[in-house]
Amino acid sequence: MTNHAGGVEGLPREKVEQFDRELSRILDRYPPDRKASAMIPALRLGQTLFGYVSPAVQALAAERLGTSPARAEEVATFYVMLETHPFGKHLVEVCTSVSCSLSGGDRLWGYLQQKLALAGAGSTPDGRFTLREAECLGSCGTAPAMLVDEEMYEQLTPQKVDQILGGLK
């Protein structure tokens, strides 16, 4: 994984160095013999720095945590908050579980598909938005709800959605 120049194959050296600095602070919270337990925070950090959890980012996290790339891949592909493929600048997740669906979540999902010109979940051609369904956002009493870049929005209408998306840079 680490090449002869001290960098990591396929990843920018400056970001790898930043990853190492920030991971060091994360690992301060773990016993030295349990650093592999920091896989989720390490992968989230990698996603933040590199844009998504590519196989190279998974290998980097595994190497730094003293575990196998297969273990990193298992974690990266299990948790929905970890993206293993490039995604849009803004991640829009619409809750379509029962409470949200009964309160208009399905209509909101359809509205967003139409607004973003998508046939389902996916990314817009310009890379600005990625749309996907969320199983439950825990806002049953304030449905319908969506998460945009990890910020929760509730009691949504198409007009509110237009305002939210219109305010994104």
N, C-alpha and C positions, 0 to 999 in steps of 0.2 A: 504494500500500500504506500508506504513512504518511499519516495524515490531518492536517488543518490544526491540530489540537490537539497534535500531536506523538506521538499514540498510534498503534496499529496496529489497523486495522479488525477487529472481532470478537475481539480479544484483550485481556485486562486489562492496563492500563498498568503496574501494579507488576510483573507477571510479565515483561512485555516488557523493562522496565528491568533486571530480574534476568537475563534471557536475555542482554541486551547486555553486562552486567558479566562474566558467566561465559564468554560467547563470546570476549570480549576476552582472557581468560586462555588459552583454547584456541588462539586465533590467534597468541599469542606463540610457539608452537611451529612455526609455518609461515612460510616466506618471504612477504613482503608481496605478491609477484606470484603466489603460489600459494594464496591464502586459499580459493579455491573447492574446494581439495582437502580442506578441513575439513567437507565436507557431512555425512558420517556422524556425526562427533561433534556437529555443530550440530543435526542432526535428533534424535539421542538426547537431547541437552539439552532440545530443544523437547518431546519426548515426556515427559521427566521433569517439566518445569514445567507443561505444559498438559494432560497426561493421555494424549494421543495426537498423532500427526502429521497434524493436519487440513490441509486446503488452505491455511488462513490461516497455520499454522505453517510449512508448506512455503514459502509466499511470503515469510514473514519471514526464514527461513534464506537463501533465494535472494537476497533484497535485501541482507542483511548481508554475504553472501559475493560479491556482484557477479556473480551468474549468473542464469539464467532460472528461473522457477517450474517450467517443464517439466523442467529438469535435476533440481530438488529432488524432483519427483514420480517421476521415473525411479528415483532412489536409494531413495526412501521405499517404493515398491512392489516393489522388487527384493529387499530384505533382510528376512528373516522377523523380525528383532528390532525392526523398526520397525512400529508399529501405525498404520494409516491410518484406523481406525474406533475408537470408544470400546470399551474392554474392561473386564472385571471388575477389581475391586480386587486380586485375586490371579490371576496368569496361571499355569496348570498345563499343562505340556507333557510329554506322555508319548512316550517313544521307542518307535516301532513298526517300526524297521528290523529286519533279519534276526536279528541276535544277540539283541536284546531280545525280539523276537517268539518266538523259540525258547525263551527263558527265562521266558516268561510276560507279555511286554509287551502282547500282544493281549488276554489275559484281564484285565490291569490296566486297559487302555483301556475294555473293556466294564464292568468294575467301577465305574470313575469315571463313565462315562456313566449308569449306573444310580444311583449314589450322588447325583450332581448333577442327576438327572432331565433329562438331555439326550439327544437322539436322535443326536447326533454332536458334532462340534466346535461350539462356541458359548459363549454366556454364560448364566449362570443368571438367571432373571427378577429376582432381587433385586440383581443387579449385583456379587455378591460374588466369583464365580469365572468365569473364561473358561478353557475346556478346548480344547486342540488337540493334534494329533499332531506330533511332531518326527521329522524324517527320521533323524537320528543325533545322539546326545549324547556320543559318544566314550567310552562306558562299557561296551564289549562284554564285558569280563571281570567286570563287577560288575552285569550286567543282572538284572532289568529296572530301568530308570532313568527318573526324571522330573525336570524342572526346575520349581521353584515360585519365582516372583519372582526368577529368576536364581540360586537356590540349588539345587545338585544333591543328589538323593537316589538311593541305589542299593540293590541287593538287596532290592527292595520286595516286600511282601506286602500284601494288603488291610488287615491289622491295622496295619501301618506307615503305610499311606496314611491310615487313619482318624486315627492319632495326629498325623501331619503336618498334615492339614487341620484337625483339631480344635484345634491349637495356634495357628492363625492368628487374628489379631485382625480 
